[in-house]
Amino acid sequence: MSRGPQKENGYTPIAHEILEVIGRYGLNGTQRGIIDQVWRYTYGFNRKAHPMALSFIADALGKKRNHVDKELDVLIERNIIQVVGTGKSRTRVLRFNKYFNTWDKPSSNEGRGDLDMTNVPHKEIIDYLNAKTSKRFSHKTKPTQALINGRFAEGRTFEDFKHVIDVKCAHWLGDPAMEQYLRPSTLFRPTNFENYLNQSVKDTGRRSASTFDQNKELLRRKMEEAQEHEGYGDAEDHRTDFDGLPEP
């Protein structure tokens, strides 16, 4: 008689606290399946991050690749799954963000089939940011589009994006410590966007007057950046363990 699945044949350790919280986060079946696969190939092999091709996740879930791509973008936008680098063939290195207090709750429009995102001005927003910062961000990257889509789903407008870009450029341009944060992943993150939207360009005069506030902002950014990149070394160390996995 078969003994059935046995723990000694491999298992994935997940903290009870995470399991309790994640069940209350309104995830759909595909989103939860993606998380399960990330857990399987990270925690299941005692590592924090791992390159995972969309085609591999789609095959594991029995879903179409474009559907998995869409739902993965939602998880990235909500900061539940993080992209911490790229592996072979530019496959994204994925990590589950265990700090659930930093997850972004879904907007009231998230997941609605009637929400039209075809006319969201991704290019215009990124072109405006590049013009203001003299940088070369692409409007075609999935994480950037997901961030912009998320803000539009909350009812934000192109003028809101311009205001956020104008405000933070006024505050940070010319400051070597802060200029690096004039990027989509910082400006358009849900909690940051809300805060920046309620700031004024006129607040720029306070920067030189309050070194404390500036240092506090810099420390917060450094903590975010450290969290984004935690575990990347582990992913690189173990990257060759699954050379046989399908690449995109």
Buried (B, 14 or more C-beta within 10 A) or exposed (E): EEEEEEEEEEEEEBEEEBEEBBEEBEBEEBBBBBBBBBBBBBBBBEBBBBBBBBBBBBBBBEBEBEEBBBBBBBBBBBBBBBBBBEBEEEBBBBBBBBEBEBBBEBBEBBBEEEEEEEEBBBEEBBEBBBEBBEEEBEBEBBBBBBBBBBBBBBEBEBEBBBBBBBBBBBBBBEBEEBBEBBBBBBBBBBEBBEEBBEBEEEEBEEBEEEEEEBEEBBEEBEEBBEBBBBBBBBBBEBBEEBEEBBBB
